């Protein structure tokens, strides 16, 4: 499966997650999918465990896919994720198996921080 297929799979993955369509979500996953969140050191192994992880995620969360980038081995997405009135940016790296299914997910949730004062003369701030 080429890069266009990877983009399509990632978009189906997110659309199914947003719709809470767990059957469609499972259809995007390799049976041996591995999910990693380096910031919390969480690892979830296997389709059933990963489905449960997502089904039971707390709160009334919603997401919008902002961008999907692909290469031969997988894809990266940037999403806007909202839960409990808080909005976050999520960066997600996907690896694909030979069948074009999601084999690996690495989830990053960057936290905004203030520009260091010593760099103030080097940049402007978005409003």
PLY file of the C-alpha trace (Angstrom):
ply
format ascii 1.0
element vertex 127
property float x
property float y
property float z
element edge 126
property int vertex1
property int vertex2
end_header
0.00 0.00 0.00
1.40 3.38 -0.97
1.45 6.66 0.86
-2.07 7.63 -0.28
-3.33 4.44 1.37
-1.56 5.38 4.59
-3.25 8.78 4.62
-6.63 7.17 4.01
-6.10 4.65 6.82
-5.12 7.38 9.29
-8.14 9.48 8.35
-10.43 6.43 8.77
-8.76 5.69 12.13
-9.52 9.19 13.42
-13.02 9.36 11.89
-13.92 6.06 13.55
-12.48 7.22 16.89
-14.44 10.48 16.76
-17.63 8.58 15.85
-16.98 5.97 18.58
-17.39 3.38 15.81
-15.18 0.75 17.44
-15.78 -1.84 14.73
-14.51 0.57 12.05
-11.66 1.64 14.35
-10.62 -2.00 14.84
-10.61 -2.47 11.07
-7.74 0.03 10.79
-5.57 -1.83 13.32
-3.11 -4.68 12.99
-3.91 -7.50 15.46
-0.50 -6.84 17.05
-0.76 -3.04 17.19
1.40 -1.39 19.85
0.43 2.01 21.31
3.02 4.12 23.12
2.69 7.43 24.92
6.30 8.37 25.79
5.28 11.24 28.08
3.35 8.93 30.43
5.42 5.81 29.62
2.18 3.91 28.77
2.34 0.95 26.40
-0.75 -0.95 25.19
-0.22 -4.14 23.18
-2.72 -5.80 20.86
-5.92 -4.80 19.10
-8.35 -5.77 21.87
-6.36 -3.98 24.59
-6.04 -0.87 22.42
-9.75 -0.88 21.63
-10.53 -1.04 25.34
-8.03 1.76 26.05
-9.86 4.03 23.60
-13.41 2.94 24.47
-12.82 3.65 28.16
-10.92 6.93 27.74
-12.63 9.31 30.18
-14.62 12.39 29.28
-16.65 13.55 26.33
-13.69 14.09 24.03
-13.73 15.19 20.42
-11.08 15.71 17.80
-10.50 17.29 14.44
-7.75 16.15 12.08
-5.70 19.19 11.10
-3.10 17.49 8.92
-1.79 14.09 7.83
1.71 13.59 6.43
2.81 10.25 5.00
5.85 8.35 3.84
6.47 4.77 2.79
6.54 3.45 6.36
3.59 5.26 7.86
2.13 8.62 8.68
1.97 11.48 11.15
-1.14 13.39 12.11
-1.77 16.63 13.95
-5.14 16.82 15.67
-7.01 19.32 17.77
-8.38 17.41 20.74
-11.01 18.83 23.10
-12.12 17.35 26.41
-13.76 19.05 29.39
-13.41 22.51 27.85
-9.65 22.08 27.35
-8.19 22.07 23.84
-4.88 20.37 23.09
-2.77 19.63 20.04
-1.95 15.97 19.50
0.89 14.68 17.35
0.61 11.03 16.44
3.18 8.92 14.60
1.86 5.81 12.86
3.75 2.82 11.49
1.94 0.54 9.07
2.22 -3.19 8.51
2.54 -4.87 5.10
-1.27 -4.90 4.77
-1.51 -1.14 5.33
-2.96 -1.48 8.84
-1.83 0.56 11.82
0.92 -1.49 13.51
2.30 1.19 15.82
1.04 4.41 17.35
3.25 6.90 19.18
1.21 9.67 20.80
2.66 13.07 21.76
0.80 15.88 23.57
3.01 18.98 23.56
2.29 21.50 26.27
2.53 25.19 25.41
5.06 27.25 27.34
6.15 30.86 27.49
8.88 32.09 25.18
12.15 32.53 27.11
12.91 36.22 27.66
16.36 35.90 26.11
14.73 34.99 22.77
12.25 37.89 22.72
14.37 39.87 20.26
14.50 36.89 17.85
10.80 36.30 17.29
7.31 37.70 17.47
4.35 36.20 19.32
1.20 35.04 17.55
-2.02 36.54 18.82
0 1
1 2
2 3
3 4
4 5
5 6
6 7
7 8
8 9
9 10
10 11
11 12
12 13
13 14
14 15
15 16
16 17
17 18
18 19
19 20
20 21
21 22
22 23
23 24
24 25
25 26
26 27
27 28
28 29
29 30
30 31
31 32
32 33
33 34
34 35
35 36
36 37
37 38
38 39
39 40
40 41
41 42
42 43
43 44
44 45
45 46
46 47
47 48
48 49
49 50
50 51
51 52
52 53
53 54
54 55
55 56
56 57
57 58
58 59
59 60
60 61
61 62
62 63
63 64
64 65
65 66
66 67
67 68
68 69
69 70
70 71
71 72
72 73
73 74
74 75
75 76
76 77
77 78
78 79
79 80
80 81
81 82
82 83
83 84
84 85
85 86
86 87
87 88
88 89
89 90
90 91
91 92
92 93
93 94
94 95
95 96
96 97
97 98
98 99
99 100
100 101
101 102
102 103
103 104
104 105
105 106
106 107
107 108
108 109
109 110
110 111
111 112
112 113
113 114
114 115
115 116
116 117
117 118
118 119
119 120
120 121
121 122
122 123
123 124
124 125
125 126
